[in-house]
Amino acid sequence: MNTDIKTLQSIAETLEEEPLASQRTLAEKAGMSIGLMNAVLKRFVERGWIMLSNVNLRKLSYAVTPKGISELSARSQKFAKRTFELANSYNKIICDVVAKAKNDGKTALVLYGESYIKFLLVYACEKENFRFIEKKVDEPLVKDSLLIVGELNDEEIISRLSKEGCINLLEILKV
């Protein structure tokens, strides 16, 4: 079903850019053959997600129906809910790690490199009244601190800093 939703999303985006897009264009944008797109469009028409109309004797036009838009919206909301649940789970893990580091006598959390979830690290530090410091991956390690290497660094850098005493952020989150 997820493949269908991705295809419907691709069709919707293509039709938004090019309202009279051909089946060939829809297929190209979705990364599939024209024959497969034809079968998909028929299935989507049966589900009520797509509406066909004749532009002339040789050309059809396609439109995403309100039911199709509703399906995309419902899936987007489910995705957002799962994302928020995951963020809350990561937040709890990080807050626990920061609290333990503080109790163990560490003086700060030092993030080496970049992270998509830096904001969660900053939040946990603010919550625990713990210093947050950002460093470049080539700067010296800070003593008496919780040292974390961000997940956006190259594997080689993550490996090197982990060997030097940093904790891989992905290891903390177990992803």
C-alpha positions in Angstrom: 0.0 0.0 0.0 2.9 2.4 0.7 4.0 2.0 -2.9 0.5 3.1 -4.1 0.6 6.1 -1.8 4.1 7.1 -3.1 2.8 6.7 -6.7 -0.4 8.7 -5.9 1.8 11.4 -4.4 4.0 11.4 -7.5 1.0 11.7 -9.7 -0.4 14.6 -7.6 2.9 16.5 -7.7 3.2 16.0 -11.4 -0.3 17.1 -12.1 0.2 20.2 -9.9 3.2 21.2 -12.0 1.7 20.1 -15.3 -2.1 19.7 -15.2 -2.4 18.1 -18.6 0.5 15.7 -18.1 0.3 12.6 -20.3 0.5 9.0 -19.1 4.1 9.0 -20.4 5.0 12.0 -18.2 3.3 10.5 -15.2 5.2 7.3 -15.7 8.5 9.0 -16.1 8.1 11.1 -13.0 7.0 8.0 -11.0 9.9 6.0 -12.4 7.8 3.3 -14.0 6.8 2.0 -17.4 3.9 3.4 -19.3 2.2 0.0 -19.2 2.5 -0.2 -15.4 1.3 3.4 -15.1 -1.7 2.5 -17.2 -2.6 -0.3 -14.8 -2.0 1.9 -11.8 -4.2 4.6 -13.1 -7.0 2.1 -13.7 -6.7 0.8 -10.2 -6.7 4.3 -8.8 -9.8 5.2 -10.8 -11.5 2.1 -9.4 -10.6 3.2 -5.8 -11.9 6.7 -6.6 -8.4 8.4 -6.1 -8.1 9.5 -9.7 -10.6 10.9 -12.2 -10.2 10.7 -16.0 -11.8 13.0 -18.5 -11.4 13.4 -22.2 -9.6 16.5 -23.5 -10.2 15.4 -27.1 -10.6 12.2 -29.0 -7.0 11.2 -28.4 -6.1 12.7 -25.1 -7.1 12.0 -21.5 -6.6 14.3 -18.6 -6.1 13.1 -15.0 -7.0 14.7 -11.7 -6.6 13.6 -8.1 -10.1 13.4 -6.6 -11.0 14.6 -3.1 -10.9 11.0 -2.0 -7.3 10.7 -3.3 -6.3 13.9 -1.6 -8.0 12.6 1.6 -6.0 9.4 1.4 -2.7 11.3 1.0 -3.6 13.6 3.9 -4.5 10.6 6.2 -1.1 9.0 5.3 0.7 12.2 6.0 -0.9 12.5 9.4 0.0 8.9 10.3 3.6 9.6 9.2 3.7 12.8 11.2 2.4 11.0 14.3 5.0 8.2 13.9 7.7 10.9 13.5 6.6 12.7 16.7 6.5 9.4 18.6 10.0 8.7 17.5 11.2 12.2 18.4 9.7 11.8 21.9 11.4 8.5 22.3 14.8 9.9 21.3 14.2 12.9 23.6 13.6 10.6 26.6 16.8 8.6 25.8 18.9 11.7 25.4 17.5 13.3 28.5 18.3 10.2 30.5 21.9 10.0 29.1 22.5 13.7 29.9 21.1 13.3 33.4 23.4 10.3 34.0 26.4 12.2 32.7 25.6 15.1 35.1 25.3 12.7 38.0 28.6 11.1 37.0 30.3 14.4 37.4 30.6 15.4 33.7 30.5 19.2 33.2 29.1 19.5 29.6 27.8 17.7 26.6 30.2 18.3 23.6 28.8 17.5 20.1 31.5 16.9 17.5 30.3 17.6 13.9 26.7 17.8 12.7 23.5 16.1 13.8 19.9 16.3 12.5 18.7 16.1 16.1 21.0 18.7 17.7 17.9 20.4 19.0 17.2 17.4 21.2 20.7 17.5 22.6 20.3 21.2 23.3 16.9 20.7 24.9 18.2 17.9 27.2 21.1 20.1 28.3 18.8 23.0 29.0 16.4 20.8 31.0 19.3 19.4 33.1 21.0 22.8 33.4 24.0 21.3 31.7 26.4 23.1 29.3 26.1 22.3 25.6 29.2 22.9 23.4 29.6 22.4 19.7 33.0 21.5 18.2 34.4 20.7 14.8 35.5 17.1 14.2 39.2 18.1 14.1 39.1 20.0 17.4 40.6 18.4 20.6 38.4 16.4 22.8 37.1 18.2 25.9 38.0 16.5 29.2 35.3 15.7 31.9 32.5 16.0 29.4 30.0 13.8 27.7 31.5 13.5 24.2 29.1 12.8 21.3 29.9 12.5 17.6 27.0 13.5 15.3 25.4 11.0 12.9 25.9 13.3 9.9 29.7 12.9 9.9 31.5 10.5 7.6 31.8 6.9 8.8 35.6 7.3 9.0 35.3 10.4 11.3 32.6 8.7 13.5 34.9 5.6 13.8 38.0 7.7 14.6 36.2 9.9 17.2 34.5 6.8 18.8 38.0 5.2 19.2 39.2 8.5 20.8 36.3 8.4 23.4 33.3 10.0 21.8 29.9 8.2 21.8 28.3 7.7 18.4 24.9 9.4 18.7 23.3 6.5 16.7 24.6 4.1 19.3 22.9 6.1 22.1 19.6 5.9 20.1 20.2 2.3 19.0 19.1 2.9 15.4 
